[in-house]
């Protein structure tokens, strides 16, 4: 029996061009959320063109879960998600920890690595995530998903008329 660990296998959704990405983390964000955009713009400035953080707007009608760790639109809208170069999907405060670490600012979220502080931070983030749409003056998630599905079916010409 070998003492070497098994070689990791690539998730099926990753293409060969994604096996060695230049980014350290792919952040899935809601481009229709003004507070999310403020954070993304800050991160973009901190990245300064280095490409360490790939930014993917889930609000774009062309968002493709298969290219983003299999995270569908509704799931991504419920809580923040990110994808690591090996295809691992992370969510909640862990996303912020890893994004800030990639940009050399890990100290900002370092305290959330402590078990109790991390659990509290995740709980508080969960409260925020649950209220985010309402606090930013947007419809509820079910309405947003229905509107998106309607736009997509119209653009793809696959809507059935109800006559």
Secondary structure, DSSP 8 states (H G I E B T S, - for coil): ---S-------TT--GGGTT-S-SEEEEE-TT-HHHHHHHHHHHHHHTTS--EEEEETTSTT--GGGTTT--HHHHHHS-EEEETTS-EEETHHHHHHHHHHTT-GGGTGGGGSHHHHHHHHHHHHHHHHHHHHHTT---HHHHHHHHHHHHHHHTT------
